[in-house]
Amino acid sequence: MHPFDEALVLESQNSGVFTTTVSSNWSINGNPNGGYLLALAANAMCRESEKHAAPILTANYIARNSPGEAADCRVEKIARSRQFSRLQARLVQNSRETMRTIGTFTDPADAASCAIERYESAPPALAAKQDCIAIPQMPKYTLYDHMDVRLDPACAGWMENRFAEKSEHRGWIAFKEERPYDICALALVVDAFPPAVFATQGAMAWVPTVELTVSIRNIPATRWLKCVFRTRFISCGVLEEDGQIWDENDALAAVSRQIAWFRPANG
């Protein structure tokens, strides 16, 4: 079994209730990655939903999860129509709710729904993979033991205390151990890059996620994905980060928006 699938294992208890162990293998500074936690919730909702395509997932992060400890994922069906199934998933650990996710699912796209394919934004222009700067493996940053994330050199100056004028990260990403992409994998990918604000503020800033939304448009057809994440506004300790995920065929896979707290190193 792929390491990511091992981290997503759910055991069904009662109707809509699953138990799992929060993995320590997909962490950032010892904390379970928010995209990984969203993937757990997505997996549970997929198990309960009658529809399984084109999801919109929105997670609110309420409290920290402890890696290596058991948790419940409790799924509730909110509404169902001809077009959509809507569900809610609550992640509970040590009797405390740590994350709540709303998921909207549809049926697989048909010819009529795909009649218009219009992009008013182009995929990011990236340096070749071999010329990009890989995020190194580091203790307590176990996410990068499994994900190959490479920043375009124009965005990676902060790794040497050289800062950019815009808070933007562009780069490539792939599983180190190859695995097909699906809903859960894309939930992980949208939160796998370092915060874009590092490009202008440096890596010592503290940027915990408050809310993360991903809209999945297509399942990627290539191993490597092209990503761009941008922060345009930091105000009163809050920032947004908008993301786009593309495959190498220039098909849009997902768009995301993350709301996070921002605290500089001396804040």
C-alpha positions in Angstrom: 0.0 0.0 0.0 1.2 3.5 -0.8 2.3 5.5 2.3 -0.4 8.1 1.6 -3.1 5.4 1.4 -1.8 4.0 4.7 -2.3 7.4 6.2 -5.9 7.6 5.0 -7.1 4.2 6.4 -10.6 4.5 8.0 -12.4 1.8 10.0 -16.1 2.0 9.8 -17.9 1.9 13.2 -21.5 3.0 13.1 -23.3 4.6 10.2 -21.2 7.6 9.2 -18.6 7.1 11.9 -15.0 6.1 11.1 -12.0 5.7 13.3 -8.4 6.4 12.2 -5.0 7.2 13.5 -3.7 10.6 12.6 -0.4 9.9 10.8 2.9 11.5 11.8 4.3 11.0 8.3 2.6 14.0 6.7 3.5 16.8 9.1 4.9 20.3 9.1 7.0 21.2 12.1 5.5 18.2 13.9 1.9 19.2 13.2 -0.3 17.1 10.8 -0.4 19.0 7.5 -3.8 20.7 6.9 -4.1 19.2 3.4 -3.6 15.8 4.8 -6.3 16.3 7.4 -8.6 17.6 4.6 -7.8 14.4 2.7 -8.9 12.3 5.6 -12.2 14.1 5.8 -12.6 13.9 2.0 -12.0 10.1 2.1 -14.7 9.7 4.8 -17.2 11.8 2.8 -16.5 9.9 -0.3 -17.3 6.7 1.6 -20.8 8.1 2.5 -21.6 10.2 -0.6 -23.8 8.8 -3.5 -21.9 11.1 -5.8 -18.1 11.1 -6.1 -16.9 13.7 -8.6 -15.9 17.4 -8.8 -16.0 18.1 -5.1 -15.8 21.4 -3.4 -14.2 21.0 0.0 -14.1 23.6 2.8 -12.3 22.9 6.0 -12.3 25.0 9.2 -9.4 24.2 11.5 -10.5 24.5 15.1 -7.8 23.0 17.2 -4.5 21.1 16.7 -4.4 17.4 16.0 -1.9 15.1 17.7 0.0 12.9 15.3 0.1 9.2 16.1 -3.1 9.3 18.1 -6.6 7.9 17.3 -9.4 10.2 16.0 -13.0 9.8 14.9 -14.3 11.2 11.6 -18.0 11.7 11.9 -19.9 12.2 8.6 -23.4 13.6 8.3 -25.4 14.0 5.1 -26.8 17.5 4.9 -28.7 17.6 1.6 -29.1 15.8 -1.7 -30.5 17.0 -5.0 -30.4 15.8 -8.6 -27.1 17.6 -9.1 -25.3 17.6 -5.7 -24.7 15.7 -2.5 -23.7 17.8 0.5 -22.0 16.3 3.5 -20.3 17.5 6.7 -17.4 15.7 8.3 -16.1 16.4 11.9 -12.7 15.3 13.0 -12.7 14.6 16.7 -9.6 13.7 18.8 -9.5 13.2 22.5 -13.2 14.2 22.7 -12.5 17.6 21.1 -13.5 18.7 17.6 -10.4 19.7 15.7 -11.7 20.3 12.2 -15.1 20.6 10.4 -15.4 20.1 6.7 -18.3 20.7 4.3 -18.2 18.8 1.0 -20.2 19.2 -2.1 -20.1 16.3 -4.6 -21.5 15.8 -8.1 -21.7 13.1 -10.7 -18.9 12.6 -13.3 -18.9 15.3 -15.9 -20.8 14.6 -19.2 -20.4 16.1 -22.6 -23.0 18.8 -22.0 -21.3 20.1 -18.8 -17.9 20.2 -20.5 -19.1 22.0 -23.7 -17.3 25.2 -22.6 -13.7 24.9 -21.5 -12.5 28.5 -21.1 -9.4 29.6 -19.2 -8.8 33.3 -18.6 -5.6 32.6 -16.7 -2.6 30.6 -18.1 -0.6 27.9 -16.3 2.4 29.3 -14.5 5.6 29.7 -16.4 8.2 27.6 -14.6 11.9 26.8 -14.9 12.7 23.2 -15.8 12.3 20.8 -12.9 16.1 20.2 -12.8 16.7 23.9 -12.4 14.2 24.4 -9.6 15.0 24.4 -5.9 13.8 21.3 -4.0 12.4 21.7 -0.5 14.8 19.6 1.6 13.9 16.8 3.9 14.0 18.1 7.5 13.3 16.7 11.0 9.6 17.1 11.9 8.8 18.1 8.3 7.8 14.6 7.3 5.6 15.8 4.4 8.7 16.3 2.4 9.8 12.8 3.0 7.0 11.9 0.6 6.4 14.9 -1.6 8.9 16.3 -4.1 8.3 20.1 -4.1 10.5 22.2 -6.3 10.3 26.0 -6.3 11.1 28.1 -9.3 14.4 29.9 -8.5 12.7 33.3 -8.9 10.5 32.4 -5.8 13.1 30.6 -3.7 15.4 33.5 -2.6 13.9 33.5 0.9 15.8 30.2 1.5 19.0 32.3 1.4 17.5 35.4 3.0 16.9 37.1 -0.3 13.3 38.3 -0.5 11.0 39.0 -3.5 8.7 41.9 -4.1 5.6 39.7 -4.4 4.4 36.9 -2.1 4.2 34.2 -4.8 5.4 30.6 -5.0 5.5 28.8 -8.4 6.8 25.3 -8.8 6.5 21.6 -9.4 5.1 18.8 -7.2 4.9 15.1 -7.3 4.7 12.1 -5.0 8.2 10.7 -4.5 6.7 7.2 -4.7 4.4 7.5 -7.7 0.7 7.3 -7.0 -2.3 8.2 -9.2 -4.0 11.5 -8.3 -7.5 11.5 -6.9 -9.7 13.8 -4.7 -7.7 13.0 -1.6 -4.3 13.6 -3.3 -5.4 17.0 -4.6 -6.6 18.0 -1.1 -3.0 17.3 0.0 -1.3 19.1 -2.9 -3.1 22.4 -2.4 -1.5 22.7 1.1 1.9 21.1 0.4 3.9 24.2 -0.7 5.5 26.5 1.9 3.3 29.6 2.5 3.7 32.1 -0.4 4.2 34.9 2.1 7.7 33.4 2.8 8.8 34.9 -0.5 8.6 38.4 1.0 8.7 37.8 4.7 11.0 34.9 5.2 10.5 31.4 6.8 10.3 32.6 10.4 6.8 33.8 10.0 4.1 31.7 11.7 1.2 31.0 9.3 -1.4 28.6 10.7 -4.4 27.8 8.5 -7.8 28.9 9.6 -9.8 27.8 6.6 -9.0 26.0 3.4 -11.2 25.6 0.3 -10.4 23.6 -2.7 -12.5 23.2 -5.9 -11.4 20.2 -7.9 -12.0 20.5 -11.7 -10.1 17.6 -13.3 -8.1 14.6 -12.1 -4.5 15.2 -13.4 -3.2 12.9 -16.1 0.5 13.5 -15.4 2.7 12.6 -12.5 4.2 16.2 -12.1 1.9 19.1 -11.4 2.5 22.8 -11.9 1.4 25.0 -9.1 1.2 28.7 -8.3 0.2 30.2 -4.9 -0.2 34.0 -4.3 -0.9 36.2 -1.3 -1.9 39.7 -2.2 -3.1 41.1 1.2 -1.9 40.9 4.7 -4.1 42.9 7.0 -4.6 42.8 10.8 -2.8 39.5 11.1 -4.8 37.7 8.4 -3.8 36.8 4.9 -5.3 34.9 2.0 -3.4 32.5 -0.3 -4.9 31.7 -3.7 -3.7 28.6 -5.6 -3.9 27.0 -9.0 -2.9 23.4 -9.8 -2.3 22.3 -13.4 -1.0 19.1 -15.0 1.7 19.0 -17.6 -1.0 18.9 -20.3 -2.1 22.4 -19.1 -5.4 21.1 -17.8 -6.6 22.8 -14.7 -6.8 20.3 -11.8 -7.9 22.5 -8.9 -8.2 26.0 -7.5 -7.8 26.8 -3.8 -8.1 29.6 -1.3 -6.6 29.5 2.2 -7.2 31.9 5.0 -4.4 32.0 7.6 -3.1 33.9 10.6 0.1 35.7 10.0 2.6 36.4 12.8 6.1 37.6 12.0 9.1 36.2 13.9 9.1 39.2 16.2 5.4 39.3 16.5 
